[in-house]
Amino acid sequence: MSWTCRYCGKDTSDIDYDYLDGYDHLSCVLNNNKMKITNLKISNPEKINTKNLCLDKSTIDINYMGRKHKTKDYGNVGCTFYEFIATKDYNSQSTIFQIEDEIKNNKVEVTILKSGKMTIDEFSIELIKDRSKLINKMIEWVNEKVS
């Protein structure tokens, strides 16, 4: 683990332990806990349903599957998310995108399920609100090789 504050991204290796919470600045942790959490609202998410022609002449279908609820592993805390499924024409494998509706630090958490593997990423609100950027990001993930 590096000596970097996950809230501000600054080095904390030279900070006295009394002013740290783990590797994070105590002030950053306290400020983050005071931040108001807002919820993401994707208006008309079904408009993201698309059939996309890629440069390799394949097609990727993206479809909105609805809003769903899940319980996270820690402390039975739940969240609501928008779920999208993407399939590539010559591959029977689907990629599932679960975009959580809780906004933290102007980002939302996205769980990506592909080929039996789960990846958690964060997308900026600007990316989510721009349909073409969101679709392009999903296509990028579908085309990415799974290691």
N, C-alpha and C positions, 0 to 999 in steps of 0.2 A: 504494500500500500504506500502511496506517495504522500509526502507532507504537503498536501494541497487542500485548501478549503473548497469543499464541493459547492458552496454557495457563491463565493466571489471569484474562485479560481486562483487565488494568490497563494504563494508559498507560506507555509506556517512553521517551517523547521526552526526558525529563530525566535518563536513566540514562547513565553513562559507557560508551563502547563496550566497555571491558574486561569489563563485566558483562553483555553482551548476546551472544546468538547470533542474528544477523539482527535481528529486531525483538522477540525473546523474551528474557525474563530467563534468564540462564545457569543460575540455581538451579532455575528451573521446568523447563528442558530436562533437567537432570541428574536431578531428581526424577522426571520423567515416564519417563525411560529405565530407572529402577530399579523402576517399577511392575510388578507382576505382571500379565501378560496372561492373562485367563481366557477360556474359550469359552462361548458361548451354547448352551443346550440347550432347544429348544422341544419340549416333550413333546406327543405326538400332534398334530403340525402339520396332519394331515388333518382335524382337528376344526374348522379354520378354514374349510373348504369350506362356503360358504354361498350362498344366493340371497337378495339383499337388495332390498327394495322401497324406492325413493327417493320423495321428496316430489313429483317431477315424474312419478310413476307409471311410471318406467322401472325396470328391474331390472339389478342388477349381480351377476354370478356370480364368485365368488372360489374358485380351486382350487389346491391344493398340488401342485406338479409334482415334488417330490423334493429331495434334497440333492445339490448339484453342486460341482464344483471348477473354479476358473479361475486363470489366471496373470495377475497384474497386470503392467502395462507396465514397472514399475521393478524392475530386478534379478531378474527371473524369480521374484519372490516370489509364492507361491500362497495361496489362501484357499479355504475351504469356505463355501458359503452355502445357505440355504433359498430355494427359488424358488416364487413364487406367480404365477398369471396371473389377471387380472381382465378381464372383458368386459362391456360395456354392451349391452343388448338391441337398441337401434336403431343401433348403431355396430359395424362389423366390426373396428374397431381394438381391439387388446388392450393392456393395460398390464401390464408384467412387473415384479415386485418381487423383487430379489435381496438377501436379508437376510444379511449376513456373520455368521459365528459368533464372530468375535473381538471381545471386549469391551474398550473403551478408555475410560477416564474415565466409566464407567457408561453408555456409549452404544455402539451398533453402527452401522456404515455400511450404508446401503441405497442400492442402485442402482435407479433407476426408469427403465424404457424405455417410451416412449410416443410414438407418431406419428413414429418415426424419430429421436427425440431422447432423449438420456440425461441424467438428473439424478442427482446424488449428494447424499444428505441423511444426517443422523444421527438415529436414533430412540433415545429413552431406554429403558433396560432395563424400567422400569415400564410403558411403553407396550407393549413386545413381550410382556411376561408377562400383560397383561390382554387377553384375546382380543377382547372387545367394543371396546376402545379401538383395538387394532390394526386390526380390521376397519373401524371408522369412519375411521381415518387412510387406509387403502387406498381407501375409497370417496371420501374427500375428494380424493385424488390423481387418481382416475379421472375425477371430475367437473371437475377443474381444467382451464381452457382452456390449450392449448399455444400459445405465441406464436412 
